[in-house]
Amino acid sequence: MDERTADLAYTAGWAMIRRTPESAGRALFRRLADRSWRAHDESTRGLERNLRRLVGPGATDAQLRALSRAGMRSYMRYYYEMFRLPAMGEEYVLGRTRATGIEVLEEHVRSGRGVVAALPHMGNWDHAGAWIALRGTPLTTVAQRLRPESLFQRFTAYRESLGMEVLPLTGGSNTVGTLARRLRGGGLVCLLADRDISGTGLEVDFFGERARVPAGPAALALNTGAALMPVSLWYDGPYWNIRVHDEIPVSGGATRAERVQATTQELVRVFEGAIAEHPEDWHMLQPVFSADHARVSRGRGADGGVPAPVAADRARVPRGATAETAVPAVTDESTASGGAGDGTAPGGAVREDPVGGTVPDEGAPGGAGDATAPGTRGGFTAANGVGAPQGSGARPPGRDERNG
């Protein structure tokens, strides 16, 4: 799918799915998931390679296939909800969310201490951001640029309509410095942190194998004094579930690099437990384990190859920072026309993840227009045709939502 077609497809999705009865929309995306699963395409095979690490060699192929089918359905549910979420309404989002541990996170923010919320690719992170914004806590996140630019702007408008401040990974006014100021000012920054595409991430133990993950969350916490809090997300029938785990203290060590390494390993340990409890809701279709990256390198592009923009990002380290202080935590490729296994969304457009970031160097200079955090949203906002009216004008749940 070329860039223009991808842009049109997403635009049509936001326009049409929100007007389709929920039961019909969910059924459609479930069928799309099953079709991909039956075809056993590269996305499904990539998911199964990752799930094999969870279930171990003792699981039969039939058991793995059953789990991957549930995983593809969960993955496509995320996409359905992405298109539908701006029209769901505040009552619907708040009423179908079950959360534990959120009070501790919110108390940190109220007291003026910043929080780095680090998440694996689980459940629905767009919903989680919308939900916490509706509760009165603004948040900041980082998105890697998509091509074409119009598609990136649509995604940005979509997430801003849900109450998030979205910073571009590249091409913006010093995203690094902005993240640091948000945290030092007592703000909430959300990062997806279970897959590294920068080539400068840290190698950790993950389900008994070596894997590379971003150092960003741990380094941000170390640099700014913010609380590092893992967050896991999963589905339970019609409900969204959110668990805010206990804060991970920054580990001790002789050097800064050792502290970041040890803290990142502790973060991944929490991710392991969360993913193992809800493996079907781990949306990881791309290579994450070092052995799989090596396989991709040997047969680049033929089976899960990584598009060129990823390699280009390796050079984008902020001036004055080192690899350990400037590790991108954005997790998917930046082109809307990627190849098989590169994080593709339905129809071939590349899946764009909303949360990620770069690690601020101490004293990083700021950019224009980023001195204050976003204000609290009164509800979902209209932005470039994406989103429902703000405040009390947001459409309450209709019968389809209540019965979905």
Rosetta blueprint (number, residue, H / E / L):
1 M L
2 D L
3 E H
4 R H
5 T H
6 A H
7 D H
8 L H
9 A H
10 Y H
11 T H
12 A H
13 G H
14 W H
15 A H
16 M H
17 I H
18 R L
19 R L
20 T L
21 P L
22 E H
23 S H
24 A H
25 G H
26 R H
27 A H
28 L H
29 F H
30 R H
31 R H
32 L H
33 A H
34 D H
35 R H
36 S H
37 W H
38 R H
39 A H
40 H L
41 D L
42 E H
43 S H
44 T H
45 R H
46 G H
47 L H
48 E H
49 R H
50 N H
51 L H
52 R H
53 R H
54 L H
55 V H
56 G L
57 P L
58 G L
59 A L
60 T L
61 D H
62 A H
63 Q H
64 L H
65 R H
66 A H
67 L H
68 S H
69 R H
70 A H
71 G H
72 M H
73 R H
74 S H
75 Y H
76 M H
77 R H
78 Y H
79 Y H
80 Y H
81 E H
82 M H
83 F H
84 R H
85 L H
86 P H
87 A H
88 M L
89 G L
90 E H
91 E H
92 Y H
93 V H
94 L H
95 G H
96 R L
97 T E
98 R E
99 A E
100 T E
101 G L
102 I H
103 E H
104 V H
105 L H
106 E H
107 E H
108 H H
109 V H
110 R H
111 S L
112 G L
113 R L
114 G L
115 V E
116 V E
117 A E
118 A E
119 L E
120 P L
121 H L
122 M E
123 G L
124 N L
125 W H
126 D H
127 H H
128 A H
129 G H
130 A H
131 W H
132 I H
133 A H
134 L H
135 R L
136 G L
137 T L
138 P L
139 L E
140 T E
141 T E
142 V E
143 A E
144 Q L
145 R L
146 L L
147 R L
148 P L
149 E H
150 S H
151 L H
152 F H
153 Q H
154 R H
155 F H
156 T H
157 A H
158 Y H
159 R H
160 E H
161 S H
162 L L
163 G L
164 M E
165 E E
166 V E
167 L E
168 P E
169 L L
170 T L
171 G L
172 G L
173 S L
174 N L
175 T H
176 V H
177 G H
178 T H
179 L H
180 A H
181 R H
182 R H
183 L H
184 R H
185 G L
186 G L
187 G L
188 L E
189 V E
190 C E
191 L E
192 L E
193 A L
194 D L
195 R L
196 D L
197 I L
198 S L
199 G L
200 T L
201 G L
202 L E
203 E E
204 V E
205 D E
206 F E
207 F L
208 G L
209 E E
210 R E
211 A E
212 R E
213 V E
214 P L
215 A L
216 G H
217 P H
218 A H
219 A H
220 L H
221 A H
222 L H
223 N H
224 T H
225 G L
226 A L
227 A E
228 L E
229 M E
230 P E
231 V E
232 S E
233 L E
234 W E
235 Y E
236 D E
237 G L
238 P L
239 Y E
240 W E
241 N E
242 I E
243 R E
244 V E
245 H L
246 D L
247 E L
248 I L
249 P L
250 V L
251 S L
252 G L
253 G L
254 A L
255 T L
256 R H
257 A H
258 E H
259 R H
260 V H
261 Q H
262 A H
263 T H
264 T H
265 Q H
266 E H
267 L H
268 V H
269 R H
270 V H
271 F H
272 E H
273 G H
274 A H
275 I H
276 A H
277 E H
278 H L
279 P H
280 E H
281 D H
282 W E
283 H L
284 M L
285 L L
286 Q L
287 P L
288 V L
289 F E
290 S H
291 A H
292 D H
293 H H
294 A H
295 R H
296 V H
297 S H
298 R H
299 G L
300 R L
301 G L
302 A L
303 D L
304 G L
305 G L
306 V L
307 P L
308 A H
309 P H
310 V H
311 A H
312 A H
313 D H
314 R L
315 A L
316 R L
317 V L
318 P L
319 R L
320 G L
321 A L
322 T L
323 A L
324 E L
325 T L
326 A L
327 V L
328 P L
329 A L
330 V L
331 T L
332 D L
333 E L
334 S L
335 T L
336 A L
337 S L
338 G L
339 G L
340 A L
341 G L
342 D L
343 G L
344 T E
345 A L
346 P H
347 G H
348 G H
349 A L
350 V E
351 R L
352 E L
353 D L
354 P L
355 V L
356 G L
357 G L
358 T L
359 V L
360 P L
361 D L
362 E L
363 G L
364 A L
365 P L
366 G L
367 G L
368 A L
369 G L
370 D L
371 A L
372 T L
373 A L
374 P L
375 G L
376 T L
377 R L
378 G L
379 G L
380 F L
381 T L
382 A L
383 A E
384 N L
385 G L
386 V E
387 G L
388 A L
389 P L
390 Q L
391 G H
392 S H
393 G H
394 A L
395 R L
396 P L
397 P L
398 G L
399 R H
400 D H
401 E H
402 R H
403 N H
404 G L
